[in-house]
Amino acid sequence: MSSVSRASAAEAPSTRERILAAALGAFAERGVEATSLDSVAAGVGVRKQTLLYWFPSKEQLLFGVVDHAVDELGRVLSQAALAGGSDVVAQVTAVVDATFRLGSIRPELLAVVREVARLGPPASTHLARASEPLVATASSVLARSGGLDEERIRAVLLAAGARVVGIATEAEVREDLGLPADLAWLRERRRSLIASLSQTLVP
C-alpha cells in the first residue's frame, strides 16, 4: 500500500463513526421511535449484525449518539469560549454565536438534544450525565472570569441550553407555518439571549 493510500485509510471514518453519523441524522430527522436499526445499517451500507457488534441495542446506539453529539458540541463551544478571552460578556457572546452557527450548519446536533429531552429517561438521564463535564468546565471558567458561584453559573447555563433548544424548535414550527426564521428574527433571539445571560452572570 502506498503512503497516500495509507494516509487516506487513516483519515477515513471508522465503521463505528459512520454508524453514529447515520444514526444522528436519522434520529434528528425522523425521531428515535421511527428509526429502525435496519434502516441505520442500510444507510451506512453494512449488515445489521455489524451494527449490533458495535451497539448491541437501539438504546446503546442512542447513548452513543448522545455522547457523540455532546462531544462535538463541547469542542465547538469550548473553542468559542476561549476565543472570547477573559471577559464574561465576550465569552457568553462567543458561545451564543457559536451555538447559533451550529444550529445553521449542524442542525441535527440540536435536533437530537431536543429529541432526547422529549423522550425522557433513560435517554434524557444519559444526556444529563454526558453533559455534566461540559457544564462543569464551563461553570469553572466563567466563575474564574466573573468571580461568581459555580452552582449559580451551572443553573444559568442549563437554563440557557434549554432556551437555545427552544429557539431551534420555535424556528422549525415557524418554518412549518410558513413564517421562516429570517435574519431579523434570529438577531432578536440572539440579542435577547445574550442580554439575559450577561445580566445574570455579570455582578
Secondary structure as GFF3:
##gff-version 3
##sequence-region A 1 203
A	DSSP	alpha_helix	3	11	.	.	.	ID=ss1
A	DSSP	alpha_helix	15	30	.	.	.	ID=ss2
A	DSSP	alpha_helix	37	44	.	.	.	ID=ss3
A	DSSP	alpha_helix	48	54	.	.	.	ID=ss4
A	DSSP	alpha_helix	58	83	.	.	.	ID=ss5
A	DSSP	alpha_helix	88	105	.	.	.	ID=ss6
A	DSSP	alpha_helix	107	119	.	.	.	ID=ss7
A	DSSP	alpha_helix	123	146	.	.	.	ID=ss8
A	DSSP	alpha_helix	150	176	.	.	.	ID=ss9
A	DSSP	alpha_helix	183	201	.	.	.	ID=ss10
###
